Structure formats: structure tokens, C-alpha cells
């Protein structure tokens, strides 16, 4: 519920149209600390989109299955060359949180084609 409220708030405060969707998240069996880290990952990724992407659409999708938590954050912004760029403070923070949770981070982006960030966290 906190993530949904955050997305609604950011949709109103920014120029982004934010679409938030979730599947099978009614009874996520995760600790409060785990949930806080997920929330921080989502807020950091959203902040990066607002600051850097020049996007006008952002999609945040959460899918839960008994073994994994899956997050996809996708924008239609200017993108960037993943191979030729260093992680900024925001992405470094996200990566550190994901490593702490023993998860995986994948970033797919190309100049002028937007960015898709995928996070898989074990449960």
C-alpha cells in the first residue's frame, strides 16, 4: 500500500504519468526491513527517472511468487549506454540494497529508447 501511495503522490507532483501494477502481492510474507528496502529501491529508481530520463511515462510492476519478488521499472525517456556509463550515486545505492538482499539487478537501456530496470529478490 505504501508503494501505491508513493506512486500516486509522485504522479501528481511530477510531470510523469506513473502506472503501478502488482500481481499476487496480497499476502507477501516479507519482513518489515525487507519491505522497507524494496520501498527505498523503488523510490530511488523513480527519483532517477525524474532527474535524468526526461521521460513522461513510468511503469512500475511488482510480481510475487513463492520463491521470488520481481520488480520492473520502465520509462520512455532518453535512455543511456549501459556499457559506457558509470553508476551514479542513486544506482549504486540501489545495487547495494539489492546485493544486501541477495538479489539480481538488470539494466537494459539504449540512447533514445528508454530504460528498463529489473530486480529479482529471493524470498
N, C-alpha and C positions, 0 to 999 in steps of 0.2 A: 504493500500500500504506500509506503514511503517513496518508493521509486516512481510510482504512478503520480503521486502528488508533485514530486520534483519535476517530472516531465510536463505536467500541466502548467506549473508555475513558469518554467523556462519557455514554454511555448508562448505564453502571454508576454513575458518580459523581453524576449529576443525576437529577431526577425525570422527565426527558424519556424517552420511547420514541423512539429515533432509528432511522430506516430510511435506509440508504445504498444507492444503486444506481448502476451505471455501465454504459454501453454503448460498445463499441468503444474501450476505453482501454488495451488490452493493450500497444500499442506507440506511445504518444503521442510524437511527435517534437518534444519541447519541451526547452528548456534548463533547467538546474538552477535558475537565477534565476527563470525563468518559473514553474516548478513551485512554488518557494518562495512566490511572490506569490499563486498560486492557493490554496495551503495557508493562508496568512495571511488571505485573503479569507474562506475557509470558517470558520476558527476565529473570526474577528471576528463574522461573521453568526451563528454558533452561540452565541457569548457574548451577543450582543444578545437572542437568543431567550430564553436562560436568565434574563437580568437583567430583561427588560422585558415579555415577551409573556404570561406566566402560562400558557403552552402546556403540554400534556402529550404532544404528538406533534410530531415534526420529521422532515421528509423532505428528504434531500439527494440530488439526482440530477445525475449528470455524463454528458454525451453528447459524444462526439468525432466529428467528420467531418474530412475532409482540409483544409477551409478554416477551420473554427471549433471552438472549445471552448465548450460550453454548460453552464451551471450553473444549477440551480434549487434554492432553499432555501425550503421551505414549512412554515408552522406553523399550528396550530389555536388560536392564542392570542387575546388581546383585540383585536389589530389597532390601527390608529390612522388618523387622517385624514392622508393623504399631502399633500394640498394645504395643510392648515393647520398643518403641523409643520415645524420646522427640523431639519436633520440633526444628530444628536448627534456626538460625537467618533468613535464607532465607525463609523457610516455614512459620515461624512466621510472617514475613513481608507480604508474600502472603496472609495468613489468615487474617491479619489486614486489608489489602486492600479490600478483599472480604467482610468482615464484614462492612466496611465503605460503600460499595456499596449495602449492604443488600442482599448479595448473599449466596450461599452454596458451600462448598468445600468438596469433597470426595477424599480420597486417598486409592487406592487398591494396595497392594504390598505384595509380599512374597519373602523371600530369594531365589535367583537364578531364579526368574520368572519375573523380570522387575517390572515396576511401571506404574500405570495409575492414573493420576490426572484429576478429573472432576470439572469444575466450572460452576455454573449456576447463572446468574445475571439477576435480573428483569429489564425490560425496562419501 
